[in-house]
């Protein structure tokens, strides 16, 4: 996980976008999120966990059943606290162990 912070206008988003594209080209990109001070809900991280979970499901065939199953089991998870979202939507290391062989070595390593 990479976390960039600093004053507005110094190039954090450009650097992060370049890094995300580079990791994707190498097969090491699982998900990315960019905070925005101009978009409602995106500056506080309200969409962070749901966005990361969605991208994990899109980018990893091994996880495509995990996240929809979590939502089906508890549809309120999408509006729950970030702590609950993390617990239910982001696979733990124990769960990832079940999928590790399907993820590929680089993606599995970077998710852990």
Residue, then its C-alpha position, 0 to 999 in steps of 0.5 A: x500500500x502506498x499513501x501519499x500526502x502533502x499540500x495541494x498542487x505538488x503532484x501527488x495525484x500525478x505520481x500516484x496515477x503513474x505508480x498505479x499504471x506502472x504496477x498494473x503493467x507489471x501485474x502487481x496492481x490490485x486496487x487504487x483510490x484517489x481522494x478528492x477535496x472537490x468531490x462530496x464523500x471522496x475527501x473523507x474516505x467514505x468510498x474508500x473501502x467499497x471502491x477498493x473491494x470492488x476493484x479487488x473483485x474486478x482485478x482478481x478472478x479469485x476474489x470475484x465471488x468473495x465480495x458479492x457473497x459478503x454483500x449478499x450475507x449483509x446488504x447493510x455492509x455498504x453503508x456500515x462503518x469503515x471498520x465493518x466494511x474492512x472486516x466484511x469486504x476486504x479479505x483477511x490474510x486467512x481468507x487470502x490463503x484460500x485464494x493465494x494460488x489463484x491470485x498469482x505470486x505478485x498480486x498475492x504478495x502485494x495484497x498481504 
